[in-house]
Amino acid sequence: MMYGKRRRVAGAAVAAVAALLLAGCTGTGKADTESGSGGGDKKSEPFAMTLAPAAGKKDVPVAKKVTVGVRGGKLVSVEVASPGPGKLAGKLNGQRTSWTSSAALAPGASYTITARGMDDKGKQQTQTAEFSTAAPSKDKTFFGEYYPDKGVTVGVAHPVSVTFSKPVKNKAAVERALSVQAEPAVEGSWSWLKAWDGRDRIDYRPREYWKAHTKVTLTMHLAGVDAGGGVYGTQERVVDFSIGDAVTSTMDVNKKTLTLERNGKVVRTVPVSSGKPGFETWNGTMVVLSKVPTIRMNSESVGIFGSEAYDLGAVKWDVQLTTSGTYVHAAPWNEGKFGRVNGSHGCIGMSTSTAQWFYSQVKVGDPVTVLHSTDVVQPNNGYGDWNVDWDAWVKGSALS
């Protein structure tokens, strides 16, 4: 603690300074004395600010009030903010010598107090203190399961997707705690939907596909955010990922062909067989969710029984397009149908060599668009986001 030069310091002033030191307050200022007529001394009180909770304090109870006090001057402004919950409400007293929070702290959050004061001579100074609150009980927390993961490279159609472990009633508060930045910049929006398993999910996508080789950053400031009913977030995440080459595929049900393009140039058009009548392949744009070289396909897993049932033990070169079970894969049992007959139960079948080639060309996040089929794939069936027109997509934001 520093003070300006003084001719004389009364014992009471020394005691006051000692009390401030014991209280842990810090501040700088000047205290001047002037000799008045009659032989007495007139003293101005040293300027000091006190912030509580003190800097570095951990596990602060959420019932604790945040307070800022000043001596020897007035408070100009006070802000208490957290990356997740945002700014904490509070009020100055009439003399502008103290500030007290008027809203509850969020559990499991970090806060920064920034106080600006002015001494009696008009000199201003700023003081800050960071503290954190006690974590909520486990049954009162939620987290977001996010995709893509950090450090990966995905296709131009991959949205930023977050699925939550608990119901989100206060969608606006949660959405405000999420942000996406892209280089180059894009026009984009969040939109809420239900995941395939019924959980709350929010996706962010650009108005058009990402440009090839875009750098994307998802920031999650969910720690201390109330999703509703006193269920608080626990995450602070910065997730960087990249967009790769623009690899897009278009399958025409009528022509029974699939055309793959890379960065706007046609690479190859191949014969395929899609869903037969009653089992039509989804129409619209789907997005590659995963790739596996071999998988067992059992019709019971997708609700097909009876005479149409099947159990295929080792299907090769499998590219998943929907959560409901749509794949592009090798279908050697349909060898005479490629380019001639649509004979599958909804998947896009190819010869084994063609399927292996397609498998080698695509990555997670690449779009596959089906033309001239029937029912449009739903937004929550994988990443069917691109089948929602832009105006409707933006209206799905809680902040629209």
C-alpha positions in Angstrom: 0.0 0.0 0.0 1.4 3.4 -1.0 0.6 6.8 0.3 1.7 10.3 -0.6 3.9 12.5 1.6 2.3 13.8 4.7 3.5 16.3 7.3 1.8 14.5 10.2 -0.2 11.3 10.6 -2.5 11.1 13.6 -2.6 7.9 15.6 -6.2 7.3 14.6 -5.3 7.4 10.9 -2.5 4.8 11.5 -4.9 2.6 13.3 -7.4 2.9 10.4 -4.7 2.0 7.9 -3.7 -1.0 10.0 -7.3 -2.2 10.1 -7.5 -2.0 6.4 -4.4 -4.0 6.0 -5.8 -6.7 8.4 -9.0 -6.8 6.3 -6.9 -7.5 3.2 -7.8 -4.4 1.3 -5.5 -2.8 -1.2 -5.4 0.6 -2.8 -3.3 3.7 -3.5 -4.0 7.3 -2.8 -2.8 10.5 -1.1 -3.8 11.9 2.2 -2.9 15.6 2.7 -3.1 17.6 5.9 -3.5 21.4 6.1 -2.9 23.6 9.1 -6.1 25.5 9.9 -6.6 28.6 11.9 -6.7 27.9 15.6 -3.9 25.4 15.4 -5.9 22.2 14.6 -5.1 19.7 11.7 -7.7 19.0 9.0 -7.1 15.6 7.4 -8.5 13.8 4.2 -9.0 10.1 4.5 -6.6 7.9 2.5 -8.3 6.4 -0.6 -8.8 2.6 -0.5 -11.1 0.0 -2.1 -12.2 -3.3 -0.5 -13.3 -6.2 -2.8 -15.0 -9.3 -1.4 -14.7 -12.2 -2.0 -11.0 -11.6 -2.0 -8.8 -12.3 -5.0 -8.0 -16.0 -5.4 -10.8 -17.2 -3.1 -12.1 -20.7 -4.1 -15.3 -22.6 -3.3 -17.2 -19.5 -2.4 -20.8 -20.4 -1.3 -23.4 -19.3 -3.9 -25.3 -17.5 -1.1 -22.4 -15.2 -0.6 -22.9 -11.5 -1.5 -20.3 -9.8 -3.6 -19.4 -6.4 -2.1 -17.2 -3.5 -3.0 -16.5 -0.7 -0.6 -14.5 2.5 -0.9 -13.0 5.0 1.6 -11.7 8.5 0.8 -13.7 8.8 -2.4 -16.5 7.3 -4.5 -17.1 4.3 -6.7 -17.4 5.1 -10.4 -18.4 1.6 -11.6 -18.5 -2.0 -10.6 -18.8 -5.0 -12.8 -18.9 -8.7 -11.7 -18.9 -11.1 -14.6 -18.4 -14.8 -15.4 -17.7 -16.3 -18.9 -20.7 -18.6 -18.5 -23.4 -17.0 -16.4 -22.5 -13.5 -17.6 -22.8 -10.3 -15.5 -23.9 -10.4 -11.9 -26.6 -7.8 -11.0 -25.9 -5.4 -8.1 -26.6 -1.9 -6.8 -24.6 1.1 -5.6 -25.7 2.9 -2.4 -26.8 6.5 -2.6 -23.4 7.9 -1.5 -21.6 5.7 -4.1 -19.4 4.3 -1.4 -20.5 0.6 -1.6 -21.8 -1.9 -4.1 -23.7 -5.1 -3.2 -24.8 -7.9 -5.5 -28.5 -8.4 -5.8 -28.5 -11.8 -7.6 -27.3 -15.2 -6.6 -23.9 -16.5 -7.7 -23.9 -19.6 -10.0 -22.2 -22.7 -8.7 -19.0 -24.0 -10.3 -18.2 -20.7 -12.0 -15.3 -18.3 -12.0 -16.0 -14.6 -11.5 -14.0 -11.4 -12.0 -14.7 -8.2 -10.0 -13.7 -5.0 -11.7 -14.1 -1.9 -9.6 -13.3 1.6 -10.6 -13.1 4.4 -7.9 -12.2 8.0 -7.7 -10.6 9.8 -4.7 -11.5 13.2 -3.4 -9.1 14.9 -5.8 -10.6 13.3 -8.9 -7.9 10.7 -9.4 -9.2 7.3 -10.6 -7.9 3.8 -10.1 -9.1 0.3 -11.0 -8.9 -2.8 -8.9 -9.8 -6.4 -9.8 -10.2 -9.7 -8.0 -11.0 -13.2 -9.4 -12.7 -15.9 -7.4 -14.6 -19.1 -8.0 -17.7 -20.7 -6.5 -18.3 -24.1 -5.1 -19.3 -26.8 -7.6 -23.0 -28.0 -7.6 -23.9 -31.5 -6.7 -23.6 -34.1 -9.5 -27.3 -34.6 -9.8 -27.7 -30.9 -10.5 -25.2 -30.6 -13.4 -25.4 -31.0 -17.1 -22.8 -31.1 -19.9 -22.8 -31.0 -23.7 -21.6 -33.8 -26.0 -20.1 -31.9 -28.9 -19.1 -32.7 -32.5 -16.8 -32.4 -34.3 -14.0 -33.2 -31.9 -11.0 -31.0 -31.3 -8.2 -31.2 -33.9 -10.1 -33.2 -36.6 -10.7 -32.4 -40.2 -14.3 -32.8 -41.5 -16.4 -32.2 -44.6 -18.1 -29.0 -45.7 -21.5 -30.1 -44.5 -20.6 -31.0 -40.9 -22.5 -28.8 -38.5 -21.3 -27.9 -35.0 -23.6 -30.1 -32.9 -24.1 -30.2 -29.1 -26.4 -32.7 -27.4 -27.1 -32.2 -23.7 -27.1 -34.7 -20.8 -30.1 -33.0 -19.1 -33.3 -31.3 -20.5 -32.6 -27.6 -21.3 -35.5 -25.4 -20.3 -33.6 -22.1 -20.4 -32.5 -22.5 -24.0 -31.6 -18.8 -24.4 -29.2 -18.9 -21.5 -27.5 -22.0 -22.8 -27.3 -20.7 -26.4 -25.7 -17.4 -25.2 -22.9 -19.5 -23.6 -22.0 -21.1 -27.0 -20.3 -19.3 -29.9 -18.7 -20.3 -33.2 -16.1 -18.4 -35.1 -14.8 -19.2 -38.6 -11.9 -18.1 -40.8 -13.0 -17.1 -43.4 -16.1 -15.7 -41.7 -19.6 -17.2 -42.5 -23.2 -16.3 -42.0 -24.5 -18.9 -39.6 -27.0 -19.7 -36.9 -27.8 -22.1 -34.0 -31.0 -24.0 -34.1 -32.6 -26.2 -31.5 -33.9 -29.7 -32.2 -34.4 -33.1 -30.5 -31.7 -35.6 -30.9 -32.7 -39.1 -32.2 -32.8 -40.4 -28.7 -35.0 -37.5 -27.5 -32.3 -35.4 -25.7 -32.1 -31.7 -26.3 -29.6 -30.8 -29.1 -28.5 -27.6 -30.7 -26.7 -27.4 -34.1 -24.8 -24.5 -35.7 -24.5 -24.4 -39.5 -23.6 -21.8 -42.1 -26.2 -20.6 -44.5 -24.3 -22.5 -47.2 -21.7 -25.3 -46.8 -18.4 -24.3 -45.2 -15.8 -23.2 -47.7 -13.0 -25.8 -48.1 -10.1 -25.4 -45.6 -12.1 -23.2 -43.2 -10.8 -23.0 -39.6 -13.6 -23.3 -37.1 -13.6 -22.7 -33.3 -16.4 -23.7 -30.9 -16.3 -22.0 -27.5 -18.4 -23.3 -24.7 -18.8 -21.2 -21.5 -21.4 -23.5 -19.8 -19.8 -23.5 -16.3 -22.4 -22.0 -14.0 -25.1 -21.6 -16.6 -28.6 -22.6 -15.3 -30.3 -24.8 -17.9 -33.5 -24.4 -15.8 -34.7 -25.8 -12.5 -31.3 -25.2 -10.9 -29.4 -27.6 -13.2 -26.0 -26.0 -13.9 -23.4 -26.5 -16.6 -19.8 -27.6 -15.8 -17.9 -27.1 -19.1 -15.4 -24.6 -20.3 -14.2 -25.7 -23.7 -12.4 -24.3 -26.8 -12.7 -26.7 -29.7 -10.8 -26.0 -32.9 -11.3 -28.1 -36.0 -10.8 -27.8 -39.8 -12.8 -28.2 -42.9 -11.1 -30.3 -45.6 -11.6 -30.5 -49.4 -15.2 -29.9 -50.7 -16.2 -33.5 -51.5 -19.9 -33.7 -52.5 -21.9 -36.6 -53.8 -25.2 -36.7 -55.6 -27.3 -39.9 -56.1 -30.1 -39.8 -58.7 -32.8 -42.4 -58.0 -34.1 -42.2 -61.5 -30.7 -42.5 -63.2 -29.5 -45.0 -60.6 -26.1 -43.3 -60.5 -23.9 -41.5 -58.0 -21.6 -38.6 -59.0 -18.8 -37.6 -56.7 -17.1 -34.1 -57.0 -14.0 -32.8 -55.3 -13.7 -29.0 -55.1 -16.2 -28.5 -57.8 -14.8 -31.0 -60.3 -16.4 -34.3 -61.2 -14.2 -37.2 -60.1 -16.4 -40.1 -61.2 -20.0 -41.2 -61.9 -20.8 -44.8 -60.8 -23.9 -47.1 -61.1 -25.8 -47.8 -57.9 -28.9 -49.4 -56.6 -31.1 -47.5 -54.0 -34.2 -48.4 -52.1 -37.0 -50.4 -53.8 -40.7 -49.4 -53.6 -41.8 -49.4 -50.0 -38.2 -49.0 -48.8 -37.1 -45.9 -50.7 -33.9 -44.2 -49.8 -34.3 -40.9 -47.9 -34.6 -37.9 -50.2 -32.5 -34.8 -49.5 -29.1 -34.2 -48.1 -27.5 -36.5 -45.6 -24.0 -36.2 -44.1 -21.4 -38.9 -43.6 -21.5 -39.8 -39.9 -18.9 -42.6 -39.8 -17.0 -45.1 -41.8 -16.3 -48.8 -41.0 -14.7 -51.4 -43.3 -17.0 -54.2 -42.2 -20.3 -54.3 -40.3 -23.1 -56.8 -39.6 -26.4 -55.6 -40.9 -29.5 -57.1 -39.3 -32.9 -55.9 -40.4 -34.4 -56.2 -36.9 -32.2 -53.2 -35.8 -34.1 -51.0 -38.3 -37.6 -52.5 -37.7 -37.8 -54.8 -40.8 -39.2 -58.3 -40.1 -41.0 -61.1 -41.9 -40.5 -61.9 -45.5 -38.2 -58.8 -46.0 -36.0 -59.6 -43.0 -32.3 -60.1 -43.5 -29.1 -60.7 -41.5 -25.9 -60.0 -43.4 -22.8 -61.0 -41.4 -20.0 -59.1 -43.1 -21.0 -56.1 -45.2 -17.9 -54.3 -46.7 -17.0 -50.7 -47.1 -19.7 -49.0 -45.0 -20.3 -45.3 -45.0 -23.1 -44.3 -42.6 -25.4 -41.5 -43.6 -28.2 -41.5 -41.0 -28.8 -42.6 -37.4 -31.7 -44.7 -38.6 -29.3 -46.9 -40.5 -28.8 -45.6 -44.1 -25.4 -46.6 -45.5 -23.5 -46.5 -48.8 -21.9 -50.0 -48.9 -20.9 -52.9 -51.0 -23.8 -55.1 -52.1 -22.4 -57.9 -54.2 -25.7 -59.8 -53.9 -27.3 -57.1 -56.1 -24.6 -57.3 -58.7 -27.0 -57.3 -61.7 -29.0 -54.3 -60.4 -26.5 -51.5 -60.3 -27.5 -48.8 -62.7 -30.6 -50.8 -63.7 -32.9 -51.6 -60.7 -33.4 -50.0 -57.3 -33.5 -53.1 -55.2 -32.2 -52.3 -51.6 -34.0 -51.8 -48.3 -33.1 -48.1 -48.3 -29.3 -48.1 -48.5 -27.2 -47.2 -51.5 -25.6 -50.3 -52.9 -22.5 -50.6 -55.1 -20.2 -53.3 -56.4 -17.5 -54.2 -53.9 -14.7 -52.4 -55.9 -16.8 -49.3 -56.4 -17.8 -49.2 -52.7 -14.1 -49.5 -51.7 -13.3 -46.6 -54.0 -16.2 -44.4 -52.6 -15.1 -45.3 -49.0 -11.6 -44.1 -49.8 -12.9 -40.7 -51.2 -15.2 -39.5 -48.5 -14.8 -38.4 -44.9 -17.0 -37.6 -42.0 -18.9 -34.4 -42.7 -19.1 -34.8 -46.5 -22.7 -34.4 -47.9 -24.5 -37.0 -49.9 -27.6 -35.6 -51.7 -30.4 -37.9 -53.0 -32.6 -36.7 -55.8 -36.0 -37.9 -57.0 -36.8 -40.1 -54.0 -39.8 -39.7 -51.6 -39.6 -38.8 -47.9 -37.1 -36.1 -47.0 -34.7 -37.1 -44.2 -35.5 -35.4 -40.9 -33.0 -32.8 -39.4 -32.3 -35.0 -36.4 -31.7 -38.2 -38.3 -28.0 -37.8 -38.4 -27.2 -34.3 -39.7 -30.2 -33.6 -41.9 -29.9 -29.9 -41.0 -29.5 -28.9 -44.7 -33.0 -29.9 -45.5 -34.4 -27.0 -43.5 -34.7 -23.8 -45.4 -32.6 -20.9 -44.0 -35.4 -18.8 -42.6 -36.9 -21.7 -40.7 -33.4 -22.7 -39.5 -32.8 -19.2 -38.0 -36.2 -19.3 -36.3 -35.1 -22.4 -34.4 -32.7 -20.3 -32.4 -33.8 -19.3 -28.9 -32.3 -15.9 -29.6 -33.9 -15.2 -33.0 
